[in-house]
Amino acid sequence: MLQCGMAALTLTHITHGLARAGRWSLDWLIPPQCLVCHGEVGEASGLCVTCWSKLSFIEAPFCDRLATPFPYEQGEGVVSAAALADPPLWDGARAAVIFDEAARVLVHALKYRDRHEAGLVMARLMLRAGGDLLRRADAVVPVPLYRWRLWRRRYNQSALLAQQICRAASKPFRPELLRRQRSTPSQTGLDHEERKRNMRNAFAVPDNCLGFVKGRSLVLIDDVRTTGATLEACAKVLKAAGAHRVDVLTFALVPKPKQLHI
Ligand SMILES: [Zn+2]
């Protein structure tokens, strides 16, 4: 048994050693590039200092329900006028950055260019932004993609982010708790009401997951929150299934969705 363990240890060392050597030789052949501007960076899977400084990080103080930044300190757990006037169907929200040009390049690198390293950077920032929500969570659920879209893209970017976050935060990754039961037309160019209509009955909690969802605190993960219609549709079915809390954590947040077409 001990021998077997030692053999495994040695094999692990060799594998790691080879992987490291492989990365070094690759770094030597192709120097690691910044995910946004493709300039040279010291470490693989990162951003250069210039691109890093261009990201608009959402720092406290911000609205506990919408994650929108406040211009000045208002105390912990304070909710914005917008959240009071039109409360979202989820409980708390956090986002790492404002969706601007620098954030868009990162999101698109993961979503459309298969750059999974972008997901590592995004997940790391989401972990920092959503630490308090994750601490009280029983499980983490990514926003699901419909079957054919998943087949076409080959992976779900939200699931990829959620997986990384769960690994780092030691939380259960439970993508099966939500199912996308129909395909929805593109949300691009639609306002909040149209997006809400578009998302009606799009998600469901499978019957065999109802027992788990009841009474649990869950964190929903998506890459970008635009009007929030998709996340609200997910939160709605999880709450209807008896979830105690549903919080949302996204990489980016679009502060004024009407001005952007994404
Ligand atoms: Zn750069």
Boltz pocket constraint, residues with backbone or C-beta under 6 A from the ligand:
constraints:
  - pocket:
      binder: B
      contacts: [[A, 34], [A, 35], [A, 36], [A, 37], [A, 38], [A, 39], [A, 47], [A, 48], [A, 49], [A, 50], [A, 51], [A, 52]]
      max_distance: 6.0
